[in-house]
Amino acid sequence: MARTYRLFVLGRPTFDVEYARACSAAAIAALRESGIGLVGDGEILFDNASLAAEIEAQGEARADGVVVIQSTFTDAEAICMIAEHFDTPLHIWALPEPRTGGRLRLNAFCGLNLAAHALGLRSKPIVPLYLAADGAGIAYAVEDWLKTQPQPAPAMRPAEPALSREGERGLEALRGMRIGRIGEHPAGFDTCAYDTARLSALADVSVEQIALSHLFDQARAVDDGDVLQTREGLRDVAGLAEVDQAQLDRSLRLRNALDQLKRQGRFDAFAIRCWPETFTEYGGAVCGPVSMMGEKRTPCACEADVYGALSSYLLQTIADAPAFLADIVDMDATTDTTVLWHCGQAPASMASEAEPVSATIHSNRRMPLLFQFALKAGRVTLARISQAGGHQFMVIAGGEMQEAPPSFSGTSGVLKLDRRTAEVRDDLLAAGLEHHIALVYGDHRAALEHVAHELGLPVLDLTQ
């Protein structure tokens, strides 16, 4: 007798809805072709109210499991609602998209990443799949996936007691570090949560809460001459005159306001609630200002990610160079490459000479200022002090950034990791890692080992 699965398709209307519908329809067809039965109509559920109604509509229907199609990026609230209702491992299928150089239309892998982290914190097992629905033999791949059991989290090891002057410099920077947290992290972003006492105990790091409205008020009050001076510093950025000038002015004011807050609070880094209010209430993007602050060695983490700010500051200090806090948006086993991306906020010194820095707008919110460029080729180190699974540990990885055109609009780079992409992807999801990881150029793994050892943090090395 054929097995039957409850079906939920998750998405958000700020992404390419028609494309998401086409991709999820192909996935549903592949599920049916594999010979299983489905409970649910397969319509994309764009909010939690729609999901709650679908859960109720499915009622007590007999089912052997649950399949979730991650059609676009979503926060983790919806997946947690599903996990609370059904006591079975969730099979979550995230849909890839081509690297077109244009808008990131789905960003589904990032949604899968958030889901894995949130459910890992709740000890809810998942079986992930990241595969295009229109490939040859897809029905057989789906059949195998549905038979797969959740993968255990990868083993961590004690940090090696390697002496490192770079590492000691990083430790010294962390001790007494001050982070300004501007606003709260968005709902469903467990990846950005933190505990004040735990952070203080780790390295005497302090966090000061700042209202998002205070940042906006500071920005509106910036002197026009200071804004003009900030714009003068962007003379080499192409296309500034082509974006909405009023929105550009508001965006640049955020850069000046962050500088003022840094001086006033003696902050080393910021964790900023960057959306939706910067667009919906203030009217300008903070992404470009984040890039500029990072270039000046004040890392700013999106989505009020305090540990992201901490990790970026640590890497920046170790490398004596700007750090980039990125999303992992594609891990393609076929090309054995990974795409690191964020809306448009990588430090400009990371730009490839073949792809000079240009001004652009946010792909979903349609406001400036963001930067557009591909990351330059070279050796890179990735790291994060993680809280996945409720435990603190150091994540380390290394690889070679490739010379490649932009994968998506904003700032992005194509990375060949030191280990097979599919293996790293499996470990990343099984560990339930956060969706932000910090990047710097150069090989700084020994310094990170030193820091981890001194802080008593075990190490998850993704590329060994």
Number of C-alpha atoms within 10 A of each C-alpha: 5 9 13 18 22 22 24 26 25 29 28 19 16 14 22 18 18 11 15 25 18 11 22 27 19 15 25 18 15 22 23 15 15 19 16 15 17 20 18 16 13 19 15 23 20 18 15 14 11 14 20 14 12 17 19 10 12 14 10 8 11 12 14 11 18 22 22 20 25 31 33 34 25 28 23 22 17 22 26 16 14 17 18 12 9 13 12 14 16 23 24 23 26 29 25 23 20 12 15 13 14 13 18 23 22 27 24 27 27 23 23 31 29 27 32 31 28 26 22 21 17 14 11 18 21 22 21 27 20 21 19 18 24 13 10 9 11 19 20 15 17 22 17 11 16 22 10 12 13 15 15 12 15 15 11 16 12 14 23 16 13 14 14 17 12 20 27 18 17 23 22 15 19 22 14 14 20 21 26 25 26 24 20 19 23 17 11 18 21 23 30 23 17 16 9 12 11 12 17 15 11 14 16 14 19 18 20 13 12 17 13 18 15 14 21 20 13 16 23 17 11 18 11 12 9 13 19 13 12 18 16 10 10 14 9 11 16 15 12 18 10 9 16 15 13 11 19 23 21 23 27 26 29 28 22 23 21 24 15 16 17 18 11 9 12 13 20 21 26 31 28 26 22 22 18 14 16 23 19 10 11 20 20 29 30 29 29 30 27 28 27 23 22 27 20 12 20 24 30 35 31 26 25 27 29 28 24 32 30 27 28 31 31 28 28 24 22 24 21 15 19 26 31 33 30 25 21 21 27 24 23 17 15 8 9 14 22 23 21 26 28 23 25 30 31 32 26 24 15 23 21 20 14 13 16 16 24 19 22 24 25 20 20 14 17 14 21 30 29 30 32 28 29 31 30 22 19 15 18 20 23 28 27 27 22 24 21 20 18 12 10 17 22 24 24 23 23 26 21 19 23 18 18 17 19 23 24 26 25 30 28 30 28 24 25 21 22 14 15 16 22 17 12 20 21 20 21 21 25 22 21 27 24 29 26 30 25 26 24 24 25 16 18 23 19 19 23 31 26 23 29 23 20 16 16 15 22 20 23 24 21 24 16 11
